[in-house]
Amino acid sequence: MRWSGDGSGERRGYHHGNLREALIRAALDLIGQKGPAGFTFADAARMAGVSSAAPYRHYRDRDALLADVARRGFELFTAALAQAWNEGRPEPVKAFENIGRAFLAFARREPAYYAAMFEAGVALDSDPDLRKAADDAFAVLRGASETLCAAAPPASRPPALMMSLHVWAMSHGIASLFARADAGRRALPMSPEDLLEAAVLVYLQGLGLVGGAASHGTAPGGRW
C-alpha cells in the first residue's frame, strides 16, 4: 500500500515557531514514506528539524500526534463530503452518489490523511476533538441517508443509520482496495467511482428507494 500523495503541498520544515504544524507536516511525510505504523515520535521530531524532546510540548506521545493528524484529516473530509452533498442538490439521489465520489476522491488526493484516519489504529475516544471530527464526517452521510429514507412510505422506510453504515463500509472498502495508488491492487474493468456507483444503486434499489436501472439510464460506465 502506498500512502504518499501530493496532498496539500510541501509538508516539511519548522517555520515561525509553529512547532505543532511542523510536526503534523512531518507526520504526513512519514506516513507517505512508511505508513502510519512505520515511524517513531523521534522520527517525527527529526523530520521536523527539532530535538527529540520538543514534540512533548504539544503531544504526550506518537499516538497523540497521529490523533491530531487524523482529526485534521476528518475535518477536511467532512468539508469535502458536505460540499458533494450540497444539501441534496440538484436532487437527492444524484447528490448521494456525489458523496461516494467525494469519498473516493479524498482517499486518492490525501492518502496520508486517509491512512491516519482509518489505518493508524488510534482510538477515536482517545481524543474528544478526534471523536467529534470523525462523527461530523459520518453525520454528512447519515443526514443524506435520512433525506433519502424520508421519501419512502413509513411502513417500508429503512433505518437511516443502517443505510449510512452500509454505504460508509462500501465506500471505505472500495477506497482502500481500489482507489489509491497501489501497485499491488487488483485491476478493475471499470473505475472505482463506477464500481461504487453501481454498488450503491443496487443497494438503493434493494431498499426500494430508487426505481430500476431504466430510471437512471444505462448502468454506470455501461459495463454492467
C-alpha positions in Angstrom: 0.0 0.0 0.0 1.2 3.5 -0.8 0.3 6.3 1.4 2.1 9.1 -0.3 0.5 11.8 -2.5 0.6 15.4 -3.5 -1.8 16.3 -0.7 -1.8 20.0 0.2 1.8 20.7 -0.9 5.1 20.9 0.8 5.0 19.2 4.2 8.4 19.9 5.8 10.1 22.5 8.0 9.7 24.2 11.3 8.9 27.8 10.4 8.0 30.9 12.6 8.0 28.8 15.8 4.9 26.8 14.7 6.1 23.5 16.2 2.7 21.8 16.1 2.2 22.5 12.4 5.7 21.3 11.7 5.1 18.0 13.5 1.8 17.4 11.7 3.5 18.0 8.3 6.4 15.8 9.4 4.0 13.0 10.4 2.2 13.3 7.0 5.6 13.0 5.2 6.5 9.9 7.3 3.1 8.3 6.7 3.6 8.9 3.0 7.0 7.2 3.1 6.5 4.4 5.6 2.8 4.1 6.5 1.2 5.1 9.8 2.9 2.4 11.8 6.3 2.9 10.3 7.8 5.7 12.3 8.6 6.8 15.8 8.0 10.0 17.7 11.7 10.7 17.4 11.5 10.2 13.6 8.8 12.9 13.5 10.9 15.3 15.6 13.9 14.6 13.3 11.8 15.2 10.1 10.5 18.5 11.6 14.1 19.6 12.4 13.7 19.8 16.2 15.1 17.9 19.2 13.5 14.6 20.3 12.2 16.4 23.4 10.5 19.2 21.5 7.3 17.3 20.4 6.3 16.8 24.1 5.5 20.5 24.2 2.3 19.6 22.3 1.8 15.9 22.4 2.2 13.3 25.1 3.3 10.6 22.6 3.2 9.5 19.0 -0.4 8.3 19.2 -1.5 11.8 20.3 0.3 13.3 17.2 -1.4 10.7 14.9 -4.8 11.6 16.6 -4.2 15.3 15.7 -3.3 14.4 12.1 -6.4 12.2 11.9 -8.6 15.0 13.4 -7.4 17.4 10.7 -8.0 14.8 8.0 -11.6 14.2 9.2 -12.2 18.0 9.2 -11.1 18.2 5.6 -13.1 15.1 4.8 -16.2 16.5 6.3 -15.9 19.6 4.2 -15.5 17.5 1.0 -18.5 15.3 1.8 -20.7 18.3 2.7 -19.7 20.1 -0.5 -20.6 17.0 -2.5 -23.9 16.5 -0.8 -24.8 20.2 -1.3 -27.9 19.8 0.8 -29.3 17.3 -1.6 -29.0 19.4 -4.8 -29.5 19.0 -7.7 -31.7 16.1 -6.5 -31.1 13.7 -3.5 -30.1 10.5 -5.3 -27.6 12.3 -7.5 -26.2 14.2 -4.5 -26.0 10.9 -2.6 -23.9 9.5 -5.5 -21.7 12.6 -5.3 -20.9 11.8 -1.7 -19.4 8.5 -2.8 -17.3 10.1 -5.5 -16.1 12.7 -3.0 -15.2 9.8 -0.6 -13.0 8.1 -3.2 -11.5 11.4 -4.4 -10.4 12.3 -0.9 -8.8 8.9 -0.4 -6.9 9.4 -3.7 -6.0 13.0 -3.1 -5.0 12.8 0.5 -3.7 9.2 1.1 -1.6 10.2 4.2 -4.5 11.8 5.9 -6.7 8.9 4.9 -4.3 6.4 6.4 -4.1 8.4 9.6 -7.9 8.5 9.8 -8.6 4.8 9.1 -5.4 2.8 9.4 -3.3 4.3 12.3 -5.2 2.3 15.0 -5.8 5.4 17.1 -8.9 5.0 19.2 -11.4 7.7 18.4 -12.3 8.0 22.1 -8.7 8.8 23.0 -9.3 12.4 21.9 -12.6 14.3 22.2 -11.7 16.5 19.2 -10.9 13.5 17.1 -14.2 11.8 18.0 -16.1 14.9 17.1 -14.4 15.3 13.8 -15.0 11.7 12.9 -18.6 11.9 14.0 -19.1 15.1 11.9 -17.9 13.3 8.8 -20.2 10.4 9.3 -23.1 12.8 10.1 -22.9 14.1 6.5 -23.7 10.6 5.1 -26.2 9.9 7.8 -28.1 13.1 7.1 -28.1 12.3 3.4 -29.4 8.8 4.2 -32.2 10.3 6.3 -33.2 12.5 3.4 -33.5 9.5 1.0 -35.2 7.3 3.6 -37.8 10.1 4.4 -39.1 9.8 0.8 -40.1 6.2 1.3 -43.5 5.2 2.8 -43.3 4.9 6.6 -44.1 1.2 6.6 -41.2 0.3 4.3 -38.8 3.0 5.3 -35.3 1.5 6.1 -33.3 2.7 9.1 -31.2 5.6 8.1 -28.4 4.6 10.5 -28.2 1.1 9.0 -28.1 2.5 5.5 -25.4 5.0 6.2 -23.2 2.4 7.9 -23.6 0.1 4.9 -22.7 2.8 2.4 -19.8 4.0 4.5 -18.5 0.5 4.6 -18.9 0.1 0.8 -17.2 3.4 0.2 -14.3 2.7 2.5 -13.8 -0.8 1.1 -13.6 0.4 -2.5 -11.4 3.4 -1.5 -9.0 1.1 0.4 -8.8 -1.7 -2.2 -9.0 0.2 -5.5 -9.0 4.0 -5.3 -5.4 4.7 -4.0 -2.1 4.4 -5.8 -1.0 0.9 -5.0 1.0 -1.3 -7.4 -0.4 -4.4 -5.9 -4.1 -3.5 -6.2 -6.5 -5.7 -8.2 -7.1 -4.4 -11.7 -10.7 -3.3 -12.4 -12.6 -3.3 -15.7 -14.1 0.0 -14.6 -13.2 3.0 -12.5 -13.6 2.8 -8.7 -16.2 5.5 -9.0 -18.3 3.4 -11.4 -17.9 0.4 -9.1 -19.1 2.3 -6.1 -21.9 4.0 -8.0 -23.2 0.6 -9.3 -23.0 -0.9 -5.8 -24.9 2.0 -4.2 -27.5 1.9 -7.0 -28.1 -1.8 -6.5 -28.3 -1.3 -2.7 -30.8 1.6 -3.0 -32.9 -0.4 -5.4 -33.0 -3.3 -2.9 -34.2 -0.9 -0.3 -36.9 0.4 -2.6 -35.5 3.9 -2.6 -35.0 4.2 -6.3 -36.5 2.6 -9.3 -34.9 0.1 -11.8 -31.9 0.8 -13.9 -34.2 2.3 -16.5 -34.8 5.3 -14.2 -31.1 6.0 -14.3 -30.4 5.2 -17.9 -27.6 2.8 -18.5 -25.6 1.4 -15.6 -22.5 3.3 -14.6 -19.9 3.2 -17.3 -22.2 1.0 -19.5 -20.3 -2.1 -18.3 -23.0 -3.9 -16.2 
